Amino acid sequence: MMNKRIGPIGAFLMVLVAPMAHGALVLSYSINNNPSGPVINVNCTPVPIANPNPSVSCPSAAGPPLDIVLLGANSNSPGTPINAQEASATVEILNNSAFTQTITINVASNGFLTPTTPPGINFLSHIGGTVVVGSAANLLTFQSCGDLTNSLTGCPGTNQAPLQTPSITATGSFDNSTTGTIASLSAPYALDELITLTLGAGAEVNFSASTTLNSTPEPMSVALLGGILVLTGGIMRRKRKQASQA
């Protein structure tokens, strides 16, 4: 029997917290183009989402075929009314083998409760980084997804940003973003990232990526804000006029 002291507000909060307890942040990668050895699959320890801004990292790996330093991810699940975000980054991925290697990185976090529609939502997908050692064989693809099934299985999702393919063949920095809008989104949902990185022998890169949903203000809210600003301006003008007449 529910304690009567909890009341309707307490009961509502218990319902709200329940889906949050089932959220998780997962990070995994697969090295699947390794002629000198077997396919390498690494599933980093999933992190239950019990507190804001959970984070997870994979143990650093010394190749061959790849040196990987500080590959990690974080999420702000269950989100805020204004912003839901997932991010990933690595300090170094170096191909120290004699063959071209491909690593596929999956990041996913679920249990997002906000923001939802209405109002509308802006979808921002971004990846950037540095090519420390270039190679003509280097390739990068990146895609962000929002999954209404709240699944941790990764992209493609229900809502997905356009596939990004920034050039990483030459030494130097790279930066690429795509934006879009989501007309319909209900909770709970997941954010997923899929990064596929091909490196020629000796190539080295680092990157940081993010997937962000930003709530846009409703037209009524914008109109209300405009009315408040007009009203405030009128009051200030009357005060200045009264002060000048005194």
C-alpha positions as CSV (number, residue, x, y, z in Angstrom):
1,M,0.0,0.0,0.0
2,M,1.3,3.5,-0.9
3,N,2.1,5.7,2.0
4,K,-0.6,8.4,2.2
5,R,2.0,11.0,2.9
6,I,3.4,10.6,-0.6
7,G,0.3,12.2,-2.1
8,P,-0.3,12.8,-5.8
9,I,2.8,14.9,-6.3
10,G,5.0,12.2,-4.8
11,A,3.3,9.5,-6.9
12,F,3.9,11.6,-10.0
13,L,7.6,11.9,-9.2
14,M,7.9,8.1,-8.6
15,V,6.4,7.5,-12.1
16,L,8.8,10.1,-13.6
17,V,11.9,8.6,-12.0
18,A,11.0,5.0,-13.0
19,P,12.0,5.3,-16.6
20,M,15.2,7.2,-15.7
21,A,16.4,4.2,-13.7
22,H,16.3,2.1,-16.8
23,G,18.5,4.4,-18.9
24,A,22.0,3.5,-19.9
25,L,25.0,4.8,-21.8
26,V,26.9,2.3,-23.9
27,L,30.1,2.5,-25.9
28,S,31.6,-0.2,-28.2
29,Y,33.9,-0.5,-31.1
30,S,34.9,-3.1,-33.7
31,I,38.1,-3.4,-35.7
32,N,36.9,-5.4,-38.7
33,N,39.6,-4.9,-41.4
34,N,42.6,-6.6,-39.9
35,P,44.4,-9.0,-42.3
36,S,47.0,-9.7,-39.7
37,G,44.6,-11.1,-37.1
38,P,41.0,-11.8,-36.2
39,V,38.2,-9.3,-35.9
40,I,38.4,-7.3,-32.6
41,N,35.2,-6.4,-30.8
42,V,35.2,-4.4,-27.6
43,N,32.1,-3.7,-25.5
44,C,33.0,-1.1,-22.8
45,T,31.2,-1.4,-19.5
46,P,27.7,0.1,-19.8
47,V,26.9,2.8,-17.3
48,P,23.4,2.9,-15.7
49,I,22.0,6.4,-15.8
50,A,21.3,7.4,-12.2
51,N,22.8,10.8,-12.1
52,P,23.1,13.7,-14.6
53,N,26.0,13.6,-17.1
54,P,27.0,9.9,-17.0
55,S,30.2,9.0,-18.8
56,V,32.0,5.9,-20.0
57,S,35.4,5.2,-21.4
58,C,37.1,2.2,-23.1
59,P,40.4,1.0,-21.8
60,S,43.3,2.4,-23.9
61,A,44.6,-0.2,-26.4
62,A,48.1,-0.6,-27.7
63,G,48.1,-2.2,-31.2
64,P,48.8,-3.6,-33.6
65,P,46.5,-2.9,-35.3
66,L,45.5,0.3,-33.5
67,D,46.7,2.4,-30.6
68,I,43.6,3.9,-29.0
69,V,43.9,6.5,-26.2
70,L,41.0,7.7,-24.1
71,L,38.0,6.8,-26.2
72,G,35.0,7.9,-24.2
73,A,31.4,9.2,-24.3
74,N,29.0,11.1,-22.1
75,S,25.3,11.9,-22.0
76,N,23.0,14.3,-20.2
77,S,20.1,11.7,-20.1
78,P,17.3,12.1,-19.1
79,G,17.8,15.6,-20.7
80,T,16.5,19.0,-19.8
81,P,13.4,20.9,-21.1
82,I,15.9,22.8,-23.4
83,N,18.6,20.3,-24.3
84,A,19.4,16.6,-24.8
85,Q,22.9,15.8,-25.7
86,E,25.3,12.9,-26.3
87,A,29.0,13.3,-27.0
88,S,32.0,11.2,-27.8
89,A,35.8,11.8,-28.3
90,T,39.2,10.2,-28.4
91,V,42.7,11.6,-27.8
92,E,44.3,9.3,-30.4
93,I,43.6,6.5,-32.8
94,L,46.8,5.5,-34.5
95,N,47.2,2.7,-37.1
96,N,50.5,1.2,-36.3
97,S,50.1,-1.8,-38.5
98,A,51.2,-2.3,-42.1
99,F,47.6,-2.5,-43.4
100,T,44.7,-0.2,-43.8
101,Q,42.4,-0.6,-40.8
102,T,38.7,0.3,-40.2
103,I,37.2,0.9,-36.8
104,T,33.5,1.3,-36.2
105,I,32.5,3.1,-33.0
106,N,28.9,2.9,-31.6
107,V,27.7,5.3,-28.9
108,A,24.1,5.1,-27.5
109,S,22.2,6.5,-24.5
110,N,18.6,6.1,-23.7
111,G,16.0,7.2,-21.2
112,F,15.7,10.7,-22.5
113,L,12.5,12.3,-21.3
114,T,13.0,15.9,-22.5
115,P,12.9,17.9,-24.7
116,T,9.9,16.6,-26.6
117,T,7.5,18.1,-29.1
118,P,5.7,20.4,-29.1
119,P,7.4,22.9,-29.5
120,G,9.7,22.0,-32.4
121,I,13.2,20.6,-31.9
122,N,16.4,21.5,-33.7
123,F,18.7,18.5,-34.4
124,L,22.4,19.3,-34.5
125,S,25.0,16.7,-35.5
126,H,28.7,17.7,-35.3
127,I,32.1,16.1,-35.6
128,G,35.6,17.7,-35.7
129,G,39.1,16.9,-34.8
130,T,42.7,16.8,-36.1
131,V,44.5,14.6,-38.6
132,V,47.9,14.2,-37.0
133,V,49.3,12.0,-39.8
134,G,47.4,11.9,-43.0
135,S,46.9,9.2,-45.6
136,A,45.2,8.9,-49.0
137,A,43.4,5.8,-47.6
138,N,41.8,7.8,-44.7
139,L,38.0,7.9,-44.6
140,L,35.5,9.1,-42.0
141,T,31.7,8.8,-41.9
142,F,29.5,10.0,-39.0
143,Q,25.8,9.9,-38.3
144,S,23.6,10.9,-35.4
145,C,20.2,9.4,-34.8
146,G,17.2,9.8,-32.4
147,D,15.4,6.6,-31.7
148,L,11.8,6.7,-30.6
149,T,11.9,3.0,-29.6
150,N,14.4,4.0,-26.8
151,S,16.8,1.3,-28.2
152,L,20.5,1.1,-27.6
153,T,21.2,-0.7,-30.9
154,G,22.5,2.4,-32.6
155,C,21.9,4.1,-36.0
156,P,19.9,4.1,-38.1
157,G,17.1,5.5,-35.8
158,T,13.7,6.9,-36.2
159,N,15.1,10.4,-36.8
160,Q,18.5,10.6,-38.3
161,A,20.8,13.4,-39.4
162,P,22.4,13.3,-42.9
163,L,25.5,11.2,-43.2
164,Q,28.7,13.3,-42.8
165,T,31.9,12.5,-44.6
166,P,34.5,15.2,-43.8
167,S,37.8,14.8,-45.6
168,I,40.6,13.4,-43.3
169,T,43.3,12.6,-45.9
170,A,45.5,15.6,-45.3
171,T,47.2,16.7,-42.1
172,G,45.3,19.4,-40.2
173,S,42.0,20.1,-38.6
174,F,38.5,19.1,-39.8
175,D,35.1,20.3,-38.8
176,N,31.6,19.3,-40.0
177,S,28.1,19.9,-38.8
178,T,24.5,19.3,-40.1
179,T,21.3,20.6,-38.7
180,G,17.6,19.8,-39.1
181,T,14.3,19.9,-37.4
182,I,12.2,17.2,-35.7
183,A,8.4,17.8,-35.9
184,S,7.3,14.9,-33.6
185,L,9.2,13.4,-30.7
186,S,7.8,11.7,-27.6
187,A,9.5,10.2,-24.5
188,P,11.3,8.0,-23.7
189,Y,13.8,8.0,-26.6
190,A,17.5,7.3,-27.3
191,L,20.4,9.2,-29.0
192,D,22.8,7.2,-31.0
193,E,26.1,7.9,-32.8
194,L,27.8,5.8,-35.5
195,I,31.4,6.6,-36.4
196,T,33.3,4.6,-39.1
197,L,37.0,5.5,-39.4
198,T,39.4,4.0,-42.0
199,L,43.1,4.7,-41.5
200,G,46.0,4.0,-43.8
201,A,49.1,2.5,-42.4
202,G,50.8,5.0,-40.0
203,A,47.8,7.4,-40.0
204,E,46.7,9.1,-36.8
205,V,43.6,11.1,-35.9
206,N,41.6,12.3,-33.0
207,F,38.0,13.5,-32.9
208,S,35.1,14.8,-30.8
209,A,31.5,14.4,-31.8
210,S,28.2,15.5,-30.5
211,T,24.5,15.0,-31.0
212,T,22.2,17.7,-29.6
213,L,18.5,18.3,-29.6
214,N,17.5,21.9,-28.7
215,S,13.9,22.9,-28.0
216,T,12.7,25.8,-30.0
217,P,10.3,28.3,-28.3
218,E,6.6,28.1,-29.1
219,P,5.1,31.0,-31.1
220,M,2.9,31.9,-28.2
221,S,5.9,32.1,-25.9
222,V,7.7,34.3,-28.4
223,A,4.7,36.6,-28.7
224,L,4.3,36.7,-24.9
225,L,8.0,37.7,-24.5
226,G,7.6,40.4,-27.2
227,G,4.6,41.7,-25.3
228,I,6.5,41.8,-22.0
229,L,9.4,43.7,-23.7
230,V,6.9,46.2,-25.2
231,L,5.2,46.7,-21.9
232,T,8.5,47.1,-20.0
233,G,9.6,49.7,-22.6
234,G,6.4,51.6,-22.1
235,I,6.7,51.7,-18.4
236,M,10.3,52.9,-18.5
237,R,9.4,55.7,-21.0
238,R,6.6,56.9,-18.7
239,K,9.0,56.8,-15.7
240,R,11.5,58.9,-17.6
241,K,8.8,61.3,-18.7
242,Q,7.6,61.7,-15.1
243,A,11.1,62.2,-13.9
244,S,11.8,65.0,-16.5
245,Q,8.5,66.8,-15.5
246,A,9.3,66.7,-11.8
